[in-house]
Amino acid sequence: MEAFLKIENIKLWARVGVLDEERELGQLFSLDIFLWTDFEKCTENDDINKTVDYSKLVEILKDQSKKIYFFTIEKYSNAILEIIDKEFNLSKIKIILTKCNPPITGFDGKVSIVRILENK
C-alpha cells in the first residue's frame, strides 16, 4: 500500500528574488511537502520514533529560511529538498514552493515550483 505524509501551507520568510529589495527585506513563501517512507513500523506499534517528526522538519525549514539569500525560487526549492533529504531517510520527496506575492506589475497571482526527488 502506498502512503505519504502531506504537510500543507508552511509559511516561510526568505530573502529570495531578482530584485535587490526581495533579497534585502525578504518575502513570504508557502510550502507544501509530500513525504514517502515506510510507515508500517509506526502503524504496527504506534511508535512515534518510527515515523517522520514533522514538527522538527517545520522547525528546521523555518530556521534555515532565515539564512537563505538566493536570486531564484528554483535554487531555493533545491535547498529545501537538500535539507529534507539530509535530515530524513525518505524514498521520495515532493515539494510545492509558492512565492505568495511576486513583484510583477499588474499581476496579483502566485508563482510556484514543483520539485520531486526520488531516492533509489
C-alpha positions as CSV (number, residue, x, y, z in Angstrom):
1,M,0.0,0.0,0.0
2,E,1.4,3.4,-1.0
3,A,1.2,6.1,1.7
4,F,2.7,9.5,2.0
5,L,2.6,12.3,4.6
6,K,1.4,15.7,3.4
7,I,2.3,18.9,5.3
8,E,0.5,21.9,3.9
9,N,0.9,25.6,3.9
10,I,4.2,26.0,5.9
11,K,4.8,29.8,5.9
12,L,8.4,30.7,5.3
13,W,10.0,34.2,5.2
14,A,13.1,34.1,3.0
15,R,15.3,36.5,1.0
16,V,14.8,35.2,-2.5
17,G,14.3,37.2,-5.6
18,V,15.8,39.0,-8.6
19,L,15.1,42.5,-7.1
20,D,17.5,43.8,-4.5
21,E,14.5,44.6,-2.3
22,E,13.4,41.0,-2.3
23,R,16.8,39.8,-1.0
24,E,17.1,42.7,1.5
25,L,13.7,42.7,3.0
26,G,12.6,39.1,2.3
27,Q,9.1,37.9,1.4
28,L,6.5,35.3,2.2
29,F,6.6,31.8,0.7
30,S,4.2,28.9,1.2
31,L,5.5,25.3,1.2
32,D,3.6,22.1,0.7
33,I,5.6,18.9,1.3
34,F,4.8,15.3,0.4
35,L,6.9,12.6,2.1
36,W,7.1,8.9,1.1
37,T,8.6,6.4,3.5
38,D,7.8,3.1,5.2
39,F,5.0,3.9,7.7
40,E,4.4,0.2,8.5
41,K,6.6,0.1,11.6
42,C,4.9,3.1,13.0
43,T,1.5,1.8,12.1
44,E,2.1,-1.6,13.7
45,N,3.3,-0.3,17.1
46,D,2.1,3.2,17.1
47,D,5.8,4.2,17.6
48,I,6.4,7.9,17.2
49,N,10.1,7.2,16.7
50,K,9.4,5.1,13.5
51,T,7.8,8.0,11.6
52,V,8.7,11.5,10.3
53,D,8.8,14.1,13.1
54,Y,7.1,16.8,11.0
55,S,7.3,19.3,13.9
56,K,11.1,19.0,13.7
57,L,11.0,19.3,9.9
58,V,9.0,22.5,10.0
59,E,11.3,24.0,12.7
60,I,14.4,23.2,10.6
61,L,12.9,24.7,7.5
62,K,11.8,27.9,9.3
63,D,15.2,28.3,10.8
64,Q,17.1,27.7,7.5
65,S,14.9,30.1,5.6
66,K,16.2,33.0,7.7
67,K,19.7,32.2,6.4
68,I,18.9,32.0,2.7
69,Y,19.8,34.5,0.1
70,F,19.0,33.4,-3.5
71,F,18.0,35.0,-6.8
72,T,15.6,32.2,-7.9
73,I,12.8,30.2,-6.5
74,E,14.4,27.2,-8.3
75,K,17.6,27.5,-6.2
76,Y,15.5,27.9,-3.0
77,S,13.4,24.8,-3.8
78,N,16.6,22.8,-4.4
79,A,18.0,23.9,-1.0
80,I,14.7,22.8,0.7
81,L,15.0,19.4,-1.0
82,E,18.6,19.0,0.2
83,I,17.7,19.9,3.8
84,I,14.8,17.4,3.9
85,D,16.9,14.7,2.2
86,K,19.8,15.2,4.5
87,E,17.7,15.1,7.7
88,F,15.3,12.3,6.9
89,N,15.6,8.9,5.3
90,L,12.8,9.1,2.7
91,S,12.1,7.2,-0.5
92,K,10.5,10.2,-2.3
93,I,10.0,13.9,-1.6
94,K,7.7,16.3,-3.4
95,I,7.5,20.0,-2.7
96,I,5.5,22.8,-4.0
97,L,7.1,26.1,-3.1
98,T,5.0,29.2,-3.8
99,K,6.0,32.8,-3.9
100,C,2.9,34.4,-2.4
101,N,3.3,38.0,-3.7
102,P,5.7,38.2,-6.6
103,P,6.5,41.8,-7.5
104,I,5.1,41.7,-11.1
105,T,3.3,44.8,-12.2
106,G,-0.3,44.1,-13.0
107,F,-0.2,40.6,-11.6
108,D,-1.8,39.6,-8.3
109,G,-1.4,35.8,-8.5
110,K,1.2,33.5,-7.2
111,V,4.2,31.7,-8.7
112,S,5.0,28.1,-7.7
113,I,7.6,25.5,-8.5
114,V,7.0,21.8,-8.0
115,R,10.1,19.6,-7.4
116,I,10.3,15.8,-6.9
117,L,13.3,13.9,-5.5
118,E,13.3,10.1,-5.6
119,N,15.9,8.1,-3.8
120,K,16.5,4.7,-5.4
